[in-house]
């Protein structure tokens, strides 16, 4: 049998024996980035469609979470940088070739807008939480106190009047942010598992699915739950289609791509991917949601939690497995 | 001007002198290296072929590392040399992910570091540190645009290969076989 043995004298931390420079921070960011993109997308979309009063949670309430999860993502990103004191260098240039530059600018724009959107709905949020605990009420009072400062009030009033325009800007930025979480990985020619353009739509769909799950979990109206449960079912179907597409693409490609696919088809990530992501994260919640539509009573939190866990796990596996794949020479 | 390197796998004895010379010349931190020796054994026992290579950044024409850099810290200078500006590098790791040769690493100070083709020496008309010390003269550095340079002549006269050509990076370190 013809064999090849390669011995390298290089043994650099985080590079050898296999690349391991991105740890928990990047997959966590990809998850919360996709989630925030979805919350912002749904709020803007249903506002533009004029269904703001009917789908209260998605348009007025759930977007409160968006800036919170974006901040978590930003903290993770800063923790990932090895030269964090220089992070401002991102904002001294725009580099169209670099997805990370796109992402940095998108985050810089969407962060303040995601704060402004819920602030334009303070009255509705107060009404929605009127029977809540004292702590919630005092937080609402505190935020109200801030936005009643004159200069801030002028800004918020301006955006409240221009909410339609804000929704359009948000929807575009949300799609860029959602796709970006996948494109970030697919830009790396050297990592065969990532270097496929299907990753952008796949991560966008997965992100939208996690967002729909959160909204359906938070919603108090049966009608809204059913609508988002259906949206989520559709998204899961599209996601499974994209995953099949992903593997078909690999298996039809060169040897390094086939090796990348084999990590999931008998290799070290097989069990965790097919049980954790496919079964627990996609198929079981989809089954539960379908049963719900046929009249079985299922606590909505179960499919929602499973989808969130599956989405998070999917990103961890993709980041971890991608760094294992490489060109061997 | 297009700098390139020819590495004669038939002459290399794998002594690692190039590695140590680079570490000394460029103050490479302990435990790290900008060039390294690879020992590649292939064949069917007992008919085995041993190839020794001194590898480093390939200073490619198509540079995925420069393309993915969000700040412009990774850039190409005169002569096709790929460099990193530490003061512009945020340490995100994008260029490390993008390099098919894993030629880049995080310097313990946080920024990304790699082979510079000893541009500080080249600017003075000298060759790189690794080339200067190689005891078997297996490394040759020069200008590909000059048809009379030693490196151009070797690439004309000898059979050669580049690493991972399927990655499409158009590397400029050539291995004479």
Interface residues (C-beta under 8 A of the other chain):
Chain A: X1 X2 X3 X4 X5 X6 X7 X8 X9 X10 X11 X12 X13 X14 X15 X16 X19 X21 X22 X80 X81 X82 X83 X84 X86 X87 X89 X90 X92 X93 X95 X97 X98 X99 X100 X101 X103 X104 X187 X188 X189 X190 X191 X254 X256 X323 X326 X327 X329
Chain B: X16 X19 X31 X32 X33 X36 X37 X38 X39 X40 X41 X42 X43 X44 X45 X55 X64 X67 X68 X69 X70 X71 X72 X73 X86 X87 X88 X89 X90 X91 X92 X93 X94 X96 X97 X98 X99 X100 X102 X105 X106 X109 X110 X111 X163 X164 X166 X167 X168 X169
